[in-house]
């Protein structure tokens, strides 16, 4: 990947603002300094075409620090030390670390992709999948596009604390998560019964692989120590789950995945299609319509609004009331014998268990 340094500097400055707003002062400070450092910028720009160079670079460093915890830079990462050093002093150590480990960083940038995930997202997925299960029937087969490690495919393994005070889910669940449901729609009263679980990804992550697991954990912001700990527990759970992982372009692998299922089916995606171009999004829609000949398929999407350009999105109103986290649209589409019927059904905060019916 070749990106002009001035353009790359703009990317780092823009991402610095995002990191600061999301709660990572360390990444905010580092990204701003990298934007003014041509040598480190050139290193960050050596990765794959279409990558997210800022987050990929910072994550590569976080990942390497997991096996270099004695390096002074590790002392600035709350995920690696009990009492992190002041953020404003971090850049000299960061720069030295990057130059010292430049070959390893280049290898990571050339082979790894950004697949950020947090188990808290399951709380925002539950209302939509419960709704689909009520419409389609159970056990509900699931196919996730952009599954990463399959955390969302394990959503029914956890307990959920609902806004009405109830708790649903298995008593022996490894985690209890928030499911904050509001608006004029149902609050789940039980977990749906799930059949097959199939995860599609360009590079699906096997939670049983310690190296792949470390990469997923490194994608957590360094200040998110508790969230990373919960993610580690979820990865332990996914490692024991009966989950089919399929590597490759979803537009190529999805037909066989759908054909391998016979029961009620939901294809879902979350924070995925935003990175697809309009042609690929339209191809996915056409593919699902074709595959619905002789059966009914459901598609649940939780994406930033721009990912739904091919839809009219009738019914989408003002999302004021949900903070910019950002607010994602939830769109449900039923495909039956090639006919589509789609509508906007809610909003989800990207990294929390908040769901609001529209």
C-alpha positions as CSV (number, residue, x, y, z in Angstrom):
1,X,0.0,0.0,0.0
2,X,1.4,3.4,-0.9
3,X,-0.3,6.4,0.6
4,X,1.1,10.0,0.3
5,X,2.5,11.0,3.7
6,X,0.4,14.2,3.8
7,X,-2.8,12.1,3.2
8,X,-1.7,9.6,5.8
9,X,-1.0,12.4,8.3
10,X,-4.6,13.6,7.8
11,X,-5.9,10.1,8.5
12,X,-3.9,9.9,11.8
13,X,-5.2,13.3,12.9
14,X,-8.8,12.4,12.1
15,X,-8.5,9.1,13.9
16,X,-6.8,10.8,16.9
17,X,-10.1,12.8,17.4
18,X,-12.1,9.5,17.2
19,X,-9.8,7.8,19.7
20,X,-10.1,10.6,22.2
21,X,-13.9,10.7,21.9
22,X,-14.1,6.9,22.4
23,X,-12.0,7.0,25.6
24,X,-8.4,6.4,24.6
25,X,-6.2,9.4,25.5
26,X,-3.1,7.3,24.8
27,X,-4.0,6.5,21.2
28,X,-5.2,10.1,20.8
29,X,-1.8,11.4,21.9
30,X,0.2,8.9,19.9
31,X,-1.8,9.4,16.7
32,X,-1.3,13.1,16.8
33,X,2.5,12.7,17.2
34,X,2.7,10.1,14.4
35,X,1.0,12.6,12.1
36,X,4.0,14.9,12.5
37,X,6.6,12.1,12.2
38,X,7.4,11.2,8.5
39,X,9.5,8.1,9.5
40,X,6.8,6.5,11.6
41,X,4.1,7.6,9.1
42,X,6.0,5.8,6.3
43,X,6.1,2.6,8.5
44,X,2.4,2.9,9.1
45,X,1.7,3.3,5.4
46,X,3.5,0.1,4.4
47,X,0.5,-2.2,5.1
48,X,-2.3,-3.6,3.0
49,X,-4.4,-1.7,0.5
50,X,-7.8,-0.8,2.0
51,X,-6.5,-1.2,5.6
52,X,-7.2,1.2,8.5
53,X,-3.6,2.3,8.8
54,X,-3.8,4.2,12.1
55,X,-5.6,1.6,14.2
56,X,-3.7,-1.2,12.5
57,X,-0.4,0.4,13.4
58,X,-1.3,1.1,17.0
59,X,-2.7,-2.4,17.4
60,X,0.4,-3.9,15.9
61,X,2.4,-2.2,18.6
62,X,-0.1,-3.3,21.3
63,X,0.1,-6.8,20.0
64,X,3.9,-6.9,20.1
65,X,4.0,-5.5,23.5
66,X,2.2,-8.5,24.8
67,X,5.4,-10.4,24.4
68,X,7.7,-7.5,25.2
69,X,6.2,-6.5,28.5
70,X,9.6,-5.5,29.8
71,X,9.9,-2.7,27.2
72,X,9.4,0.8,28.7
73,X,6.5,1.4,26.3
74,X,4.4,-1.2,28.0
75,X,4.3,1.0,31.1
76,X,1.9,3.3,29.3
77,X,-0.7,0.6,28.4
78,X,-3.3,0.0,31.1
79,X,-3.9,-3.4,29.6
80,X,-0.3,-4.3,30.3
81,X,0.5,-2.6,33.6
82,X,-1.5,-1.9,36.8
83,X,-0.6,1.8,37.0
84,X,0.2,3.3,33.6
85,X,2.6,6.1,33.2
86,X,1.4,9.6,32.1
87,X,0.3,9.6,28.5
88,X,2.1,12.8,27.5
89,X,5.4,11.1,28.1
90,X,4.7,8.1,25.9
91,X,5.8,9.1,22.4
92,X,9.6,8.9,22.7
93,X,9.2,5.3,24.0
94,X,6.7,4.5,21.2
95,X,9.0,5.9,18.5
96,X,12.0,3.9,19.8
97,X,9.8,0.7,19.9
98,X,8.5,1.2,16.4
99,X,12.0,1.7,14.9
100,X,13.5,-1.2,16.9
101,X,10.7,-3.6,15.8
102,X,10.0,-2.1,12.3
103,X,10.4,-5.5,10.4
104,X,7.9,-7.2,12.8
105,X,5.5,-4.3,12.5
106,X,5.7,-4.5,8.7
107,X,4.9,-8.2,8.7
108,X,1.9,-7.6,10.9
109,X,0.6,-4.7,8.7
110,X,1.0,-6.9,5.7
111,X,-0.9,-9.9,7.1
112,X,-3.3,-8.8,9.9
113,X,-6.6,-7.0,9.5
114,X,-8.6,-4.8,11.9
115,X,-11.3,-7.1,13.4
116,X,-12.3,-5.1,16.5
117,X,-14.9,-6.8,18.6
118,X,-16.3,-6.5,22.2
119,X,-18.5,-9.0,23.8
120,X,-20.7,-6.1,25.1
121,X,-22.1,-5.8,21.5
122,X,-24.1,-9.0,22.1
123,X,-26.5,-7.0,24.2
124,X,-27.3,-4.8,21.2
125,X,-27.8,-7.9,19.0
126,X,-30.1,-9.8,21.3
127,X,-33.4,-7.8,20.7
128,X,-33.0,-8.1,16.9
129,X,-32.2,-11.8,16.8
130,X,-35.0,-12.5,19.3
131,X,-37.4,-10.7,17.0
132,X,-36.2,-12.7,14.0
133,X,-36.5,-16.0,15.9
134,X,-40.2,-15.1,16.7
135,X,-40.8,-14.4,13.0
136,X,-38.8,-17.3,11.5
137,X,-39.1,-20.0,14.1
138,X,-36.6,-22.0,16.0
139,X,-34.0,-23.4,16.2
140,X,-32.7,-20.5,14.2
141,X,-29.6,-21.0,12.1
142,X,-27.2,-18.1,12.0
143,X,-24.7,-17.0,9.4
144,X,-22.6,-14.0,10.3
145,X,-20.8,-12.0,7.6
146,X,-17.6,-10.6,9.0
147,X,-17.5,-12.8,12.1
148,X,-13.9,-12.1,13.3
149,X,-13.6,-14.6,16.2
150,X,-17.3,-15.4,16.4
151,X,-18.1,-13.5,19.6
152,X,-21.5,-12.4,18.3
153,X,-22.3,-15.9,17.3
154,X,-22.0,-16.9,20.9
155,X,-24.6,-14.3,22.1
156,X,-26.9,-16.9,23.6
157,X,-24.2,-18.2,25.9
158,X,-24.4,-15.2,28.2
159,X,-26.9,-13.9,30.8
160,X,-28.5,-10.5,30.2
161,X,-29.6,-7.8,32.6
162,X,-32.7,-6.2,31.2
163,X,-34.0,-2.7,31.9
164,X,-37.1,-4.1,33.7
165,X,-34.8,-5.7,36.3
166,X,-35.1,-9.3,34.9
167,X,-32.1,-11.4,34.1
168,X,-32.4,-14.0,31.4
169,X,-29.9,-16.6,30.1
170,X,-28.1,-19.7,31.5
171,X,-27.3,-19.8,35.2
172,X,-23.8,-21.1,34.4
173,X,-23.0,-18.3,31.9
174,X,-19.5,-17.0,32.0
175,X,-20.6,-13.4,31.8
176,X,-23.6,-11.2,32.6
177,X,-24.1,-8.4,30.1
178,X,-26.3,-5.4,29.8
179,X,-29.2,-5.4,27.3
180,X,-30.7,-1.9,27.6
181,X,-33.8,-2.0,25.4
182,X,-36.0,1.1,24.9
183,X,-38.6,2.4,22.5
184,X,-41.9,0.9,21.3
185,X,-40.8,-2.7,20.9
186,X,-40.5,-5.9,22.9
187,X,-38.0,-6.6,25.6
188,X,-36.7,-10.2,25.2
189,X,-38.1,-12.5,27.8
190,X,-35.9,-15.5,26.9
191,X,-32.9,-16.3,24.7
192,X,-33.8,-17.8,21.3
193,X,-32.9,-21.4,20.5
194,X,-30.0,-21.4,18.1
195,X,-29.2,-24.2,15.6
196,X,-26.1,-24.0,13.3
197,X,-23.6,-21.2,13.7
198,X,-21.5,-20.3,10.6
199,X,-19.0,-17.4,10.5
200,X,-17.8,-15.9,7.3
201,X,-14.7,-13.7,7.2
202,X,-11.8,-12.9,4.9
203,X,-9.6,-14.1,7.8
204,X,-11.7,-15.8,10.4
205,X,-10.1,-15.9,13.8
206,X,-9.8,-19.2,15.6
207,X,-10.2,-18.5,19.3
208,X,-8.3,-21.7,20.1
209,X,-5.1,-20.2,18.5
210,X,-3.2,-18.3,21.1
211,X,-1.5,-16.0,18.5
212,X,-4.8,-15.1,16.8
213,X,-6.4,-14.6,20.2
214,X,-3.7,-12.1,21.2
215,X,-4.4,-10.1,18.0
216,X,-8.1,-9.8,18.9
217,X,-7.3,-8.8,22.5
218,X,-4.7,-6.2,21.2
219,X,-7.5,-4.5,19.2
220,X,-9.0,-3.4,22.5
221,X,-8.0,0.2,23.4
222,X,-5.3,0.1,26.0
223,X,-7.5,1.9,28.5
224,X,-10.3,-0.7,28.2
225,X,-8.7,-3.2,30.7
226,X,-12.1,-4.5,32.0
227,X,-13.6,-4.8,28.5
228,X,-10.5,-6.7,27.4
229,X,-10.8,-9.1,30.4
230,X,-14.4,-9.8,29.5
231,X,-13.4,-10.3,25.8
232,X,-10.8,-12.9,27.0
233,X,-13.6,-14.8,28.8
234,X,-15.8,-14.7,25.8
235,X,-12.9,-16.0,23.6
236,X,-12.5,-18.9,26.1
237,X,-16.2,-19.6,25.6
238,X,-16.1,-19.4,21.8
239,X,-13.1,-21.8,21.7
240,X,-15.5,-24.4,23.1
241,X,-18.4,-23.6,20.8
242,X,-19.6,-25.6,17.8
243,X,-18.8,-23.0,15.2
244,X,-18.1,-23.4,11.5
245,X,-15.6,-20.8,10.2
246,X,-15.3,-20.2,6.5
247,X,-12.5,-18.1,5.1
248,X,-12.9,-16.0,2.0
249,X,-15.0,-13.3,0.3
250,X,-18.5,-13.6,1.7
251,X,-20.0,-13.0,-1.7
252,X,-18.3,-16.2,-2.8
253,X,-18.8,-18.3,0.3
254,X,-22.3,-17.3,1.3
255,X,-24.2,-19.4,-1.3
256,X,-22.7,-22.7,0.0
257,X,-23.2,-21.6,3.6
258,X,-26.9,-20.9,3.0
259,X,-27.3,-24.1,1.0
260,X,-25.9,-26.1,4.0
261,X,-28.8,-25.0,6.2
262,X,-32.3,-26.3,6.1
263,X,-34.1,-24.7,9.0
264,X,-35.1,-21.0,9.7
265,X,-32.1,-18.8,8.8
266,X,-30.9,-15.4,9.7
267,X,-27.9,-13.9,7.9
268,X,-26.5,-11.0,10.0
269,X,-23.7,-8.5,9.9
270,X,-22.5,-5.8,12.3
271,X,-20.1,-2.9,11.6
272,X,-19.1,-4.8,8.4
273,X,-20.9,-3.5,5.3
274,X,-19.8,0.1,6.0
275,X,-16.4,-0.9,4.5
276,X,-17.9,-2.4,1.4
277,X,-18.5,-0.4,-1.8
278,X,-21.9,0.1,-3.2
279,X,-21.5,-2.5,-5.9
280,X,-20.6,-5.2,-3.3
281,X,-23.6,-4.2,-1.1
282,X,-25.9,-4.5,-4.1
283,X,-24.5,-7.9,-5.0
284,X,-25.1,-9.2,-1.5
285,X,-28.7,-8.1,-1.7
286,X,-29.2,-9.7,-5.1
287,X,-27.5,-12.9,-3.9
288,X,-29.8,-13.2,-0.9
289,X,-32.8,-12.6,-3.1
290,X,-31.7,-15.4,-5.5
291,X,-31.0,-17.8,-2.6
292,X,-34.5,-17.2,-1.2
293,X,-36.1,-19.1,-4.1
294,X,-38.2,-21.8,-2.4
295,X,-37.5,-20.6,1.1
296,X,-37.6,-17.6,3.4
297,X,-34.4,-15.9,4.6
298,X,-33.9,-13.1,7.1
299,X,-31.1,-10.6,7.1
300,X,-30.4,-8.4,10.1
301,X,-27.9,-5.6,9.7
302,X,-26.4,-3.3,12.4
303,X,-24.5,-0.7,10.5
304,X,-23.7,2.9,10.2
305,X,-26.3,4.7,8.0
306,X,-24.0,5.0,5.0
307,X,-23.9,1.2,4.7
308,X,-27.6,1.2,3.7
309,X,-27.4,3.5,0.7
310,X,-29.2,1.0,-1.5
311,X,-32.2,1.2,0.8
312,X,-34.8,4.0,1.1
313,X,-34.7,3.5,4.9
314,X,-38.3,4.6,5.3
315,X,-39.1,5.0,9.0
316,X,-35.6,6.1,10.0
317,X,-36.1,9.1,12.3
318,X,-34.0,11.3,14.5
319,X,-31.6,9.2,16.5
320,X,-31.3,11.9,19.1
321,X,-31.3,10.2,22.5
322,X,-28.5,7.8,21.7
323,X,-25.1,9.3,22.0
324,X,-22.7,9.2,19.1
325,X,-20.9,5.9,19.8
326,X,-21.8,6.0,16.9
327,X,-25.5,5.2,16.5
328,X,-26.0,2.4,14.1
329,X,-29.1,1.6,12.1
330,X,-30.8,-1.8,12.5
331,X,-32.4,-3.0,9.3
332,X,-34.4,-6.2,8.9
333,X,-35.0,-7.6,5.5
334,X,-37.1,-10.7,4.7
335,X,-36.4,-12.5,1.4
336,X,-39.0,-14.9,0.2
337,X,-39.0,-16.4,-3.3
338,X,-36.9,-13.6,-4.6
339,X,-39.0,-10.8,-3.1
340,X,-37.5,-8.4,-0.6
341,X,-39.3,-6.7,2.2
342,X,-37.0,-4.5,4.3
343,X,-37.6,-2.0,7.0
344,X,-35.7,0.0,9.6
345,X,-36.4,-1.4,13.1
346,X,-34.0,0.3,15.6
347,X,-30.8,1.8,16.6
348,X,-27.8,0.3,18.4
349,X,-24.8,1.9,20.0
350,X,-21.8,0.2,18.5
351,X,-19.9,-1.0,21.5
352,X,-22.6,-1.3,24.2
353,X,-25.7,-3.3,24.9
354,X,-28.0,-0.4,24.1
355,X,-30.9,-1.0,21.7
356,X,-33.7,1.4,20.8
357,X,-36.7,0.3,18.7
358,X,-37.6,2.8,16.0
